[in-house]
Amino acid sequence: MSEPIQENNQREEKQASFSVFYACMRCGTKVSQSELTRLPEIKCICGFRVFTKVRPPVVKTIKAF
Ligand SMILES: [Zn+2]
């Protein structure tokens, strides 16, 4: 069983050690990284184990169509 979150963390930990959230791919519940690391296992309240990293909103001018 692979755990993509942990693999990503090893690579991005330096630049994203704060304000990192993960969203459950099934129910969309967001969990902060610090909360996840406190858990005995990476698992959503719904029981799903796959999360995607949610980057904090970047303040940047983006032209809308
Ligand atoms: Zn969930």
N, CA, C, O and the ligand as a Tripos MOL2 file, in Angstrom:
@<TRIPOS>MOLECULE
protein
  261   259    66     0     0
PROTEIN
NO_CHARGES

@<TRIPOS>ATOM
      1 N           0.8540   -1.2050    0.0000 N.3       1 MET1
      2 CA          0.0000    0.0000    0.0000 C.3       1 MET1
      3 C           0.8850    1.2490    0.0000 C.2       1 MET1
      4 O           1.7190    1.4290    0.8880 O.2       1 MET1
      5 N           0.7010    2.0780   -0.9710 N.am      2 SER2
      6 CA          1.5490    3.2630   -1.0530 C.3       2 SER2
      7 C           0.9240    4.4310   -0.3020 C.2       2 SER2
      8 O          -0.2970    4.5220   -0.1690 O.2       2 SER2
      9 N           1.7620    5.3010    0.1760 N.am      3 GLU3
     10 CA          1.2780    6.4690    0.9000 C.3       3 GLU3
     11 C           1.8910    7.7220    0.3020 C.2       3 GLU3
     12 O           2.9350    8.1960    0.7480 O.2       3 GLU3
     13 N           1.2210    8.2500   -0.7160 N.am      4 PRO4
     14 CA          1.7630    9.3890   -1.4690 C.3       4 PRO4
     15 C           2.0390   10.6070   -0.6090 C.2       4 PRO4
     16 O           2.9400   11.3850   -0.9240 O.2       4 PRO4
     17 N           1.3010   10.7930    0.4520 N.am      5 ILE5
     18 CA          1.4830   11.9810    1.2830 C.3       5 ILE5
     19 C           2.8770   11.9990    1.8920 C.2       5 ILE5
     20 O           3.5610   13.0230    1.8810 O.2       5 ILE5
     21 N           3.2800   10.8700    2.4140 N.am      6 GLN6
     22 CA          4.5840   10.8390    3.0660 C.3       6 GLN6
     23 C           5.7070   11.0760    2.0640 C.2       6 GLN6
     24 O           6.7020   11.7290    2.3790 O.2       6 GLN6
     25 N           5.5450   10.5530    0.8780 N.am      7 GLU7
     26 CA          6.5720   10.7680   -0.1410 C.3       7 GLU7
     27 C           6.6790   12.2430   -0.4900 C.2       7 GLU7
     28 O           7.7770   12.7810   -0.6360 O.2       7 GLU7
     29 N           5.5410   12.8840   -0.6210 N.am      8 ASN8
     30 CA          5.5530   14.3100   -0.9340 C.3       8 ASN8
     31 C           6.1780   15.1310    0.1850 C.2       8 ASN8
     32 O           6.9140   16.0870   -0.0620 O.2       8 ASN8
     33 N           5.8770   14.7490    1.4000 N.am      9 ASN9
     34 CA          6.3970   15.5030    2.5340 C.3       9 ASN9
     35 C           7.9060   15.5440    2.5400 C.2       9 ASN9
     36 O           8.5060   16.5850    2.8090 O.2       9 ASN9
     37 N           8.5120   14.4300    2.2470 N.am     10 GLN10
     38 CA          9.9670   14.3740    2.2940 C.3      10 GLN10
     39 C          10.5780   15.3670    1.3260 C.2      10 GLN10
     40 O          11.6410   15.9320    1.5840 O.2      10 GLN10
     41 N           9.9170   15.5680    0.2400 N.am     11 ARG11
     42 CA         10.4670   16.4630   -0.7660 C.3      11 ARG11
     43 C          10.1420   17.9420   -0.4880 C.2      11 ARG11
     44 O          10.9460   18.8290   -0.7760 O.2      11 ARG11
     45 N           8.9760   18.1850    0.0630 N.am     12 GLU12
     46 CA          8.5270   19.5780    0.1570 C.3      12 GLU12
     47 C           8.5110   20.1150    1.5870 C.2      12 GLU12
     48 O           8.0340   21.2230    1.8310 O.2      12 GLU12
     49 N           9.0150   19.3580    2.4980 N.am     13 GLU13
     50 CA          8.9100   19.7370    3.8970 C.3      13 GLU13
     51 C           9.5650   21.0940    4.1640 C.2      13 GLU13
     52 O           9.0410   21.9070    4.9250 O.2      13 GLU13
     53 N          10.6980   21.3210    3.5380 N.am     14 LYS14
     54 CA         11.4290   22.5570    3.8170 C.3      14 LYS14
     55 C          10.6130   23.7980    3.4890 C.2      14 LYS14
     56 O          10.5270   24.7240    4.2960 O.2      14 LYS14
     57 N          10.0270   23.8150    2.3280 N.am     15 GLN15
     58 CA          9.3510   25.0460    1.9230 C.3      15 GLN15
     59 C           7.9030   25.0950    2.3980 C.2      15 GLN15
     60 O           7.2830   26.1590    2.3770 O.2      15 GLN15
     61 N           7.3710   23.9900    2.8140 N.am     16 ALA16
     62 CA          5.9620   23.9770    3.1960 C.3      16 ALA16
     63 C           5.7790   23.3640    4.5690 C.2      16 ALA16
     64 O           5.0030   22.4260    4.7500 O.2      16 ALA16
     65 N           6.4990   23.9040    5.5270 N.am     17 SER17
     66 CA          6.4200   23.3350    6.8650 C.3      17 SER17
     67 C           5.2770   23.9440    7.6650 C.2      17 SER17
     68 O           5.0450   23.5650    8.8120 O.2      17 SER17
     69 N           4.5690   24.8820    7.0610 N.am     18 PHE18
     70 CA          3.4320   25.4740    7.7580 C.3      18 PHE18
     71 C           2.3220   25.7440    6.7530 C.2      18 PHE18
     72 O           2.5480   25.7990    5.5450 O.2      18 PHE18
     73 N           1.1310   25.9080    7.2820 N.am     19 SER19
     74 CA         -0.0210   26.2260    6.4360 C.3      19 SER19
     75 C          -0.2540   25.1920    5.3480 C.2      19 SER19
     76 O          -0.7450   25.5150    4.2670 O.2      19 SER19
     77 N           0.0980   23.9580    5.6350 N.am     20 VAL20
     78 CA         -0.1570   22.9150    4.6530 C.3      20 VAL20
     79 C          -1.3840   22.1220    5.0720 C.2      20 VAL20
     80 O          -1.4910   21.6430    6.2010 O.2      20 VAL20
     81 N          -2.2780   22.0050    4.1520 N.am     21 PHE21
     82 CA         -3.4850   21.2470    4.4320 C.3      21 PHE21
     83 C          -3.6170   20.1160    3.4270 C.2      21 PHE21
     84 O          -3.1170   20.1840    2.3040 O.2      21 PHE21
     85 N          -4.3010   19.0870    3.8670 N.am     22 TYR22
     86 CA         -4.6010   17.9860    2.9660 C.3      22 TYR22
     87 C          -6.1030   17.8140    2.8870 C.2      22 TYR22
     88 O          -6.8090   17.9410    3.8870 O.2      22 TYR22
     89 N          -6.5750   17.5280    1.7120 N.am     23 ALA23
     90 CA         -8.0060   17.3150    1.5260 C.3      23 ALA23
     91 C          -8.2500   15.8640    1.1760 C.2      23 ALA23
     92 O          -7.5910   15.2970    0.3050 O.2      23 ALA23
     93 N          -9.1940   15.2780    1.8600 N.am     24 CYS24
     94 CA         -9.5730   13.9070    1.5760 C.3      24 CYS24
     95 C         -10.1200   13.8200    0.1540 C.2      24 CYS24
     96 O         -10.9210   14.6580   -0.2600 O.2      24 CYS24
     97 N          -9.6940   12.8260   -0.5770 N.am     25 MET25
     98 CA        -10.1430   12.7180   -1.9660 C.3      25 MET25
     99 C         -11.5680   12.2010   -2.0710 C.2      25 MET25
    100 O         -12.1810   12.2760   -3.1360 O.2      25 MET25
    101 N         -12.0840   11.6890   -0.9990 N.am     26 ARG26
    102 CA        -13.4390   11.1590   -1.0640 C.3      26 ARG26
    103 C         -14.4650   12.1670   -0.5580 C.2      26 ARG26
    104 O         -15.4390   12.4570   -1.2520 O.2      26 ARG26
    105 N         -14.2570   12.7060    0.6480 N.am     27 CYS27
    106 CA        -15.2770   13.5940    1.2110 C.3      27 CYS27
    107 C         -14.8380   15.0510    1.2150 C.2      27 CYS27
    108 O         -15.6510   15.9420    1.4630 O.2      27 CYS27
    109 N         -13.5520   15.3040    0.9400 N.am     28 GLY28
    110 CA        -13.1020   16.6890    0.8220 C.3      28 GLY28
    111 C         -12.7780   17.3520    2.1480 C.2      28 GLY28
    112 O         -12.5090   18.5520    2.1890 O.2      28 GLY28
    113 N         -12.8010   16.6000    3.2150 N.am     29 THR29
    114 CA        -12.4630   17.1700    4.5170 C.3      29 THR29
    115 C         -11.0060   17.6070    4.5380 C.2      29 THR29
    116 O         -10.1140   16.8670    4.1240 O.2      29 THR29
    117 N         -10.7810   18.8150    5.0230 N.am     30 LYS30
    118 CA         -9.4140   19.3090    5.0690 C.3      30 LYS30
    119 C          -8.8120   19.1060    6.4460 C.2      30 LYS30
    120 O          -9.4330   19.3850    7.4710 O.2      30 LYS30
    121 N          -7.5990   18.6190    6.4360 N.am     31 VAL31
    122 CA         -6.8860   18.3750    7.6770 C.3      31 VAL31
    123 C          -5.5200   19.0240    7.5740 C.2      31 VAL31
    124 O          -4.8520   18.9230    6.5450 O.2      31 VAL31
    125 N          -5.1060   19.6900    8.6360 N.am     32 SER32
    126 CA         -3.7930   20.3170    8.5920 C.3      32 SER32
    127 C          -2.7020   19.2640    8.7610 C.2      32 SER32
    128 O          -2.9220   18.1830    9.3060 O.2      32 SER32
    129 N          -1.5460   19.6150    8.2820 N.am     33 GLN33
    130 CA         -0.4380   18.6700    8.3320 C.3      33 GLN33
    131 C          -0.1030   18.2800    9.7720 C.2      33 GLN33
    132 O           0.1950   17.1230   10.0670 O.2      33 GLN33
    133 N          -0.1600   19.2840   10.6690 N.am     34 SER34
    134 CA          0.1770   18.9990   12.0620 C.3      34 SER34
    135 C          -0.8370   18.0440   12.6830 C.2      34 SER34
    136 O          -0.4930   17.2130   13.5220 O.2      34 SER34
    137 N          -2.0800   18.1750   12.2620 N.am     35 GLU35
    138 CA         -3.0940   17.2510   12.7680 C.3      35 GLU35
    139 C          -2.8220   15.8340   12.2770 C.2      35 GLU35
    140 O          -2.9330   14.8650   13.0270 O.2      35 GLU35
    141 N          -2.4660   15.7400   11.0070 N.am     36 LEU36
    142 CA         -2.2120   14.4200   10.4230 C.3      36 LEU36
    143 C          -1.0430   13.7270   11.1040 C.2      36 LEU36
    144 O          -1.0840   12.5240   11.3620 O.2      36 LEU36
    145 N          -0.0040   14.4950   11.3920 N.am     37 THR37
    146 CA          1.1750   13.8780   11.9840 C.3      37 THR37
    147 C           0.8960   13.4160   13.4060 C.2      37 THR37
    148 O           1.5930   12.5570   13.9460 O.2      37 THR37
    149 N          -0.1350   14.0000   13.9990 N.am     38 ARG38
    150 CA         -0.4810   13.5930   15.3590 C.3      38 ARG38
    151 C          -1.2720   12.2920   15.3710 C.2      38 ARG38
    152 O          -1.3340   11.5980   16.3860 O.2      38 ARG38
    153 N          -1.8710   11.9740   14.2430 N.am     39 LEU39
    154 CA         -2.6770   10.7630   14.1860 C.3      39 LEU39
    155 C          -1.7960    9.5240   14.1380 C.2      39 LEU39
    156 O          -0.6900    9.5600   13.5990 O.2      39 LEU39
    157 N          -2.2890    8.4320   14.7020 N.am     40 PRO40
    158 CA         -1.5460    7.1640   14.6470 C.3      40 PRO40
    159 C          -1.3730    6.6760   13.2120 C.2      40 PRO40
    160 O          -0.3990    5.9920   12.8960 O.2      40 PRO40
    161 N          -2.3110    7.0250   12.3550 N.am     41 GLU41
    162 CA         -2.1840    6.6840   10.9400 C.3      41 GLU41
    163 C          -2.8870    7.7460   10.1240 C.2      41 GLU41
    164 O          -3.8390    8.3790   10.5810 O.2      41 GLU41
    165 N          -2.4050    7.9270    8.9170 N.am     42 ILE42
    166 CA         -3.0050    8.9400    8.0670 C.3      42 ILE42
    167 C          -4.3170    8.4210    7.5260 C.2      42 ILE42
    168 O          -4.3590    7.5310    6.6770 O.2      42 ILE42
    169 N          -5.3750    8.9930    8.0320 N.am     43 LYS43
    170 CA         -6.6890    8.4830    7.7020 C.3      43 LYS43
    171 C          -7.7150    9.5750    7.9480 C.2      43 LYS43
    172 O          -7.6590   10.2860    8.9510 O.2      43 LYS43
    173 N          -8.6390    9.6970    7.0310 N.am     44 CYS44
    174 CA         -9.6920   10.6930    7.1720 C.3      44 CYS44
    175 C         -10.7530   10.1960    8.1500 C.2      44 CYS44
    176 O         -10.8260    9.0090    8.4660 O.2      44 CYS44
    177 N         -11.5720   11.1330    8.6190 N.am     45 ILE45
    178 CA        -12.6690   10.7400    9.5090 C.3      45 ILE45
    179 C         -13.6420    9.8040    8.8120 C.2      45 ILE45
    180 O         -14.3610    9.0460    9.4640 O.2      45 ILE45
    181 N         -13.6640    9.8590    7.4700 N.am     46 CYS46
    182 CA        -14.5690    8.9900    6.7220 C.3      46 CYS46
    183 C         -13.9370    7.6190    6.4720 C.2      46 CYS46
    184 O         -14.5900    6.7080    5.9630 O.2      46 CYS46
    185 N         -12.6540    7.4840    6.8390 N.am     47 GLY47
    186 CA        -11.9990    6.1970    6.6770 C.3      47 GLY47
    187 C         -11.1260    6.0960    5.4400 C.2      47 GLY47
    188 O         -10.3950    5.1210    5.2640 O.2      47 GLY47
    189 N         -11.2030    7.0970    4.5910 N.am     48 PHE48
    190 CA        -10.4150    7.0810    3.3590 C.3      48 PHE48
    191 C          -8.9780    7.4930    3.6690 C.2      48 PHE48
    192 O          -8.7350    8.2950    4.5710 O.2      48 PHE48
    193 N          -8.0430    6.9490    2.9250 N.am     49 ARG49
    194 CA         -6.6440    7.2010    3.2530 C.3      49 ARG49
    195 C          -5.9060    8.0230    2.2080 C.2      49 ARG49
    196 O          -4.7080    8.2700    2.3460 O.2      49 ARG49
    197 N          -6.5960    8.4410    1.1850 N.am     50 VAL50
    198 CA         -5.8980    9.1790    0.1370 C.3      50 VAL50
    199 C          -6.2130   10.6710    0.2420 C.2      50 VAL50
    200 O          -7.3690   11.0870    0.1800 O.2      50 VAL50
    201 N          -5.1770   11.4420    0.3990 N.am     51 PHE51
    202 CA         -5.3410   12.8810    0.5130 C.3      51 PHE51
    203 C          -4.5790   13.5800   -0.6080 C.2      51 PHE51
    204 O          -3.5970   13.0660   -1.1430 O.2      51 PHE51
    205 N          -5.0640   14.7530   -0.9360 N.am     52 THR52
    206 CA         -4.2980   15.5890   -1.8550 C.3      52 THR52
    207 C          -3.8440   16.8260   -1.1030 C.2      52 THR52
    208 O          -4.5400   17.3220   -0.2170 O.2      52 THR52
    209 N          -2.6910   17.3080   -1.4600 N.am     53 LYS53
    210 CA         -2.1650   18.4810   -0.7800 C.3      53 LYS53
    211 C          -2.9120   19.7230   -1.2520 C.2      53 LYS53
    212 O          -3.1240   19.9310   -2.4460 O.2      53 LYS53
    213 N          -3.3010   20.5350   -0.2820 N.am     54 VAL54
    214 CA         -3.9810   21.7840   -0.6160 C.3      54 VAL54
    215 C          -3.0340   22.9210   -0.2920 C.2      54 VAL54
    216 O          -2.6660   23.1380    0.8620 O.2      54 VAL54
    217 N          -2.6570   23.6270   -1.3080 N.am     55 ARG55
    218 CA         -1.7500   24.7460   -1.0710 C.3      55 ARG55
    219 C          -2.5570   25.9590   -0.6110 C.2      55 ARG55
    220 O          -3.6770   26.1790   -1.0720 O.2      55 ARG55
    221 N          -1.9830   26.7380    0.2930 N.am     56 PRO56
    222 CA         -2.6820   27.9560    0.7030 C.3      56 PRO56
    223 C          -2.8530   28.8750   -0.4910 C.2      56 PRO56
    224 O          -2.0030   28.9040   -1.3810 O.2      56 PRO56
    225 N          -3.9280   29.6140   -0.5190 N.am     57 PRO57
    226 CA         -4.1900   30.4940   -1.6590 C.3      57 PRO57
    227 C          -3.0410   31.4690   -1.8770 C.2      57 PRO57
    228 O          -2.6100   32.1690   -0.9610 O.2      57 PRO57
    229 N          -2.5730   31.4950   -3.0780 N.am     58 VAL58
    230 CA         -1.4440   32.3660   -3.4050 C.3      58 VAL58
    231 C          -1.9720   33.7310   -3.8090 C.2      58 VAL58
    232 O          -2.8370   33.8520   -4.6760 O.2      58 VAL58
    233 N          -1.4360   34.7450   -3.1680 N.am     59 VAL59
    234 CA         -1.8470   36.1020   -3.5340 C.3      59 VAL59
    235 C          -1.1150   36.4950   -4.8000 C.2      59 VAL59
    236 O           0.0880   36.7570   -4.7940 O.2      59 VAL59
    237 N          -1.8460   36.5280   -5.8480 N.am     60 LYS60
    238 CA         -1.2310   36.6800   -7.1540 C.3      60 LYS60
    239 C          -2.3080   37.1650   -8.1260 C.2      60 LYS60
    240 O          -3.4640   36.7440   -8.0660 O.2      60 LYS60
    241 N          -1.9140   38.0160   -8.9730 N.am     61 THR61
    242 CA         -2.8900   38.5210   -9.9370 C.3      61 THR61
    243 C          -3.0510   37.5410  -11.0870 C.2      61 THR61
    244 O          -2.1090   37.2680  -11.8310 O.2      61 THR61
    245 N          -4.2380   37.0310  -11.2140 N.am     62 ILE62
    246 CA         -4.5100   36.1140  -12.3060 C.3      62 ILE62
    247 C          -5.6710   36.6560  -13.1350 C.2      62 ILE62
    248 O          -6.7410   36.9480  -12.6020 O.2      62 ILE62
    249 N          -5.4630   36.7810  -14.3770 N.am     63 LYS63
    250 CA         -6.5190   37.3090  -15.2340 C.3      63 LYS63
    251 C          -7.5820   36.2510  -15.4880 C.2      63 LYS63
    252 O          -7.2930   35.1340  -15.9180 O.2      63 LYS63
    253 N          -8.7930   36.6310  -15.2130 N.am     64 ALA64
    254 CA         -9.8970   35.7240  -15.5050 C.3      64 ALA64
    255 C         -10.3750   35.9580  -16.9300 C.2      64 ALA64
    256 O         -10.2850   37.0630  -17.4640 O.2      64 ALA64
    257 N         -10.8640   34.9310  -17.5060 N.am     65 PHE65
    258 CA        -11.3340   35.0740  -18.8910 C.3      65 PHE65
    259 C         -12.6730   35.7850  -18.9400 C.2      65 PHE65
    260 O         -13.2210   35.9930  -20.0230 O.2      65 PHE65
    261 ZN        -12.8040   11.7160    3.9530 Zn       66 ZN66
@<TRIPOS>BOND
     1     1     2 1
     2     2     3 1
     3     3     4 2
     4     3     5 am
     5     5     6 1
     6     6     7 1
     7     7     8 2
     8     7     9 am
     9     9    10 1
    10    10    11 1
    11    11    12 2
    12    11    13 am
    13    13    14 1
    14    14    15 1
    15    15    16 2
    16    15    17 am
    17    17    18 1
    18    18    19 1
    19    19    20 2
    20    19    21 am
    21    21    22 1
    22    22    23 1
    23    23    24 2
    24    23    25 am
    25    25    26 1
    26    26    27 1
    27    27    28 2
    28    27    29 am
    29    29    30 1
    30    30    31 1
    31    31    32 2
    32    31    33 am
    33    33    34 1
    34    34    35 1
    35    35    36 2
    36    35    37 am
    37    37    38 1
    38    38    39 1
    39    39    40 2
    40    39    41 am
    41    41    42 1
    42    42    43 1
    43    43    44 2
    44    43    45 am
    45    45    46 1
    46    46    47 1
    47    47    48 2
    48    47    49 am
    49    49    50 1
    50    50    51 1
    51    51    52 2
    52    51    53 am
    53    53    54 1
    54    54    55 1
    55    55    56 2
    56    55    57 am
    57    57    58 1
    58    58    59 1
    59    59    60 2
    60    59    61 am
    61    61    62 1
    62    62    63 1
    63    63    64 2
    64    63    65 am
    65    65    66 1
    66    66    67 1
    67    67    68 2
    68    67    69 am
    69    69    70 1
    70    70    71 1
    71    71    72 2
    72    71    73 am
    73    73    74 1
    74    74    75 1
    75    75    76 2
    76    75    77 am
    77    77    78 1
    78    78    79 1
    79    79    80 2
    80    79    81 am
    81    81    82 1
    82    82    83 1
    83    83    84 2
    84    83    85 am
    85    85    86 1
    86    86    87 1
    87    87    88 2
    88    87    89 am
    89    89    90 1
    90    90    91 1
    91    91    92 2
    92    91    93 am
    93    93    94 1
    94    94    95 1
    95    95    96 2
    96    95    97 am
    97    97    98 1
    98    98    99 1
    99    99   100 2
   100    99   101 am
   101   101   102 1
   102   102   103 1
   103   103   104 2
   104   103   105 am
   105   105   106 1
   106   106   107 1
   107   107   108 2
   108   107   109 am
   109   109   110 1
   110   110   111 1
   111   111   112 2
   112   111   113 am
   113   113   114 1
   114   114   115 1
   115   115   116 2
   116   115   117 am
   117   117   118 1
   118   118   119 1
   119   119   120 2
   120   119   121 am
   121   121   122 1
   122   122   123 1
   123   123   124 2
   124   123   125 am
   125   125   126 1
   126   126   127 1
   127   127   128 2
   128   127   129 am
   129   129   130 1
   130   130   131 1
   131   131   132 2
   132   131   133 am
   133   133   134 1
   134   134   135 1
   135   135   136 2
   136   135   137 am
   137   137   138 1
   138   138   139 1
   139   139   140 2
   140   139   141 am
   141   141   142 1
   142   142   143 1
   143   143   144 2
   144   143   145 am
   145   145   146 1
   146   146   147 1
   147   147   148 2
   148   147   149 am
   149   149   150 1
   150   150   151 1
   151   151   152 2
   152   151   153 am
   153   153   154 1
   154   154   155 1
   155   155   156 2
   156   155   157 am
   157   157   158 1
   158   158   159 1
   159   159   160 2
   160   159   161 am
   161   161   162 1
   162   162   163 1
   163   163   164 2
   164   163   165 am
   165   165   166 1
   166   166   167 1
   167   167   168 2
   168   167   169 am
   169   169   170 1
   170   170   171 1
   171   171   172 2
   172   171   173 am
   173   173   174 1
   174   174   175 1
   175   175   176 2
   176   175   177 am
   177   177   178 1
   178   178   179 1
   179   179   180 2
   180   179   181 am
   181   181   182 1
   182   182   183 1
   183   183   184 2
   184   183   185 am
   185   185   186 1
   186   186   187 1
   187   187   188 2
   188   187   189 am
   189   189   190 1
   190   190   191 1
   191   191   192 2
   192   191   193 am
   193   193   194 1
   194   194   195 1
   195   195   196 2
   196   195   197 am
   197   197   198 1
   198   198   199 1
   199   199   200 2
   200   199   201 am
   201   201   202 1
   202   202   203 1
   203   203   204 2
   204   203   205 am
   205   205   206 1
   206   206   207 1
   207   207   208 2
   208   207   209 am
   209   209   210 1
   210   210   211 1
   211   211   212 2
   212   211   213 am
   213   213   214 1
   214   214   215 1
   215   215   216 2
   216   215   217 am
   217   217   218 1
   218   218   219 1
   219   219   220 2
   220   219   221 am
   221   221   222 1
   222   222   223 1
   223   223   224 2
   224   223   225 am
   225   225   226 1
   226   226   227 1
   227   227   228 2
   228   227   229 am
   229   229   230 1
   230   230   231 1
   231   231   232 2
   232   231   233 am
   233   233   234 1
   234   234   235 1
   235   235   236 2
   236   235   237 am
   237   237   238 1
   238   238   239 1
   239   239   240 2
   240   239   241 am
   241   241   242 1
   242   242   243 1
   243   243   244 2
   244   243   245 am
   245   245   246 1
   246   246   247 1
   247   247   248 2
   248   247   249 am
   249   249   250 1
   250   250   251 1
   251   251   252 2
   252   251   253 am
   253   253   254 1
   254   254   255 1
   255   255   256 2
   256   255   257 am
   257   257   258 1
   258   258   259 1
   259   259   260 2
@<TRIPOS>SUBSTRUCTURE
     1 MET1         2 RESIDUE 1 A MET
     2 SER2         6 RESIDUE 1 A SER
     3 GLU3        10 RESIDUE 1 A GLU
     4 PRO4        14 RESIDUE 1 A PRO
     5 ILE5        18 RESIDUE 1 A ILE
     6 GLN6        22 RESIDUE 1 A GLN
     7 GLU7        26 RESIDUE 1 A GLU
     8 ASN8        30 RESIDUE 1 A ASN
     9 ASN9        34 RESIDUE 1 A ASN
    10 GLN10       38 RESIDUE 1 A GLN
    11 ARG11       42 RESIDUE 1 A ARG
    12 GLU12       46 RESIDUE 1 A GLU
    13 GLU13       50 RESIDUE 1 A GLU
    14 LYS14       54 RESIDUE 1 A LYS
    15 GLN15       58 RESIDUE 1 A GLN
    16 ALA16       62 RESIDUE 1 A ALA
    17 SER17       66 RESIDUE 1 A SER
    18 PHE18       70 RESIDUE 1 A PHE
    19 SER19       74 RESIDUE 1 A SER
    20 VAL20       78 RESIDUE 1 A VAL
    21 PHE21       82 RESIDUE 1 A PHE
    22 TYR22       86 RESIDUE 1 A TYR
    23 ALA23       90 RESIDUE 1 A ALA
    24 CYS24       94 RESIDUE 1 A CYS
    25 MET25       98 RESIDUE 1 A MET
    26 ARG26      102 RESIDUE 1 A ARG
    27 CYS27      106 RESIDUE 1 A CYS
    28 GLY28      110 RESIDUE 1 A GLY
    29 THR29      114 RESIDUE 1 A THR
    30 LYS30      118 RESIDUE 1 A LYS
    31 VAL31      122 RESIDUE 1 A VAL
    32 SER32      126 RESIDUE 1 A SER
    33 GLN33      130 RESIDUE 1 A GLN
    34 SER34      134 RESIDUE 1 A SER
    35 GLU35      138 RESIDUE 1 A GLU
    36 LEU36      142 RESIDUE 1 A LEU
    37 THR37      146 RESIDUE 1 A THR
    38 ARG38      150 RESIDUE 1 A ARG
    39 LEU39      154 RESIDUE 1 A LEU
    40 PRO40      158 RESIDUE 1 A PRO
    41 GLU41      162 RESIDUE 1 A GLU
    42 ILE42      166 RESIDUE 1 A ILE
    43 LYS43      170 RESIDUE 1 A LYS
    44 CYS44      174 RESIDUE 1 A CYS
    45 ILE45      178 RESIDUE 1 A ILE
    46 CYS46      182 RESIDUE 1 A CYS
    47 GLY47      186 RESIDUE 1 A GLY
    48 PHE48      190 RESIDUE 1 A PHE
    49 ARG49      194 RESIDUE 1 A ARG
    50 VAL50      198 RESIDUE 1 A VAL
    51 PHE51      202 RESIDUE 1 A PHE
    52 THR52      206 RESIDUE 1 A THR
    53 LYS53      210 RESIDUE 1 A LYS
    54 VAL54      214 RESIDUE 1 A VAL
    55 ARG55      218 RESIDUE 1 A ARG
    56 PRO56      222 RESIDUE 1 A PRO
    57 PRO57      226 RESIDUE 1 A PRO
    58 VAL58      230 RESIDUE 1 A VAL
    59 VAL59      234 RESIDUE 1 A VAL
    60 LYS60      238 RESIDUE 1 A LYS
    61 THR61      242 RESIDUE 1 A THR
    62 ILE62      246 RESIDUE 1 A ILE
    63 LYS63      250 RESIDUE 1 A LYS
    64 ALA64      254 RESIDUE 1 A ALA
    65 PHE65      258 RESIDUE 1 A PHE
    66 ZN66       261 GROUP 0 **** ****
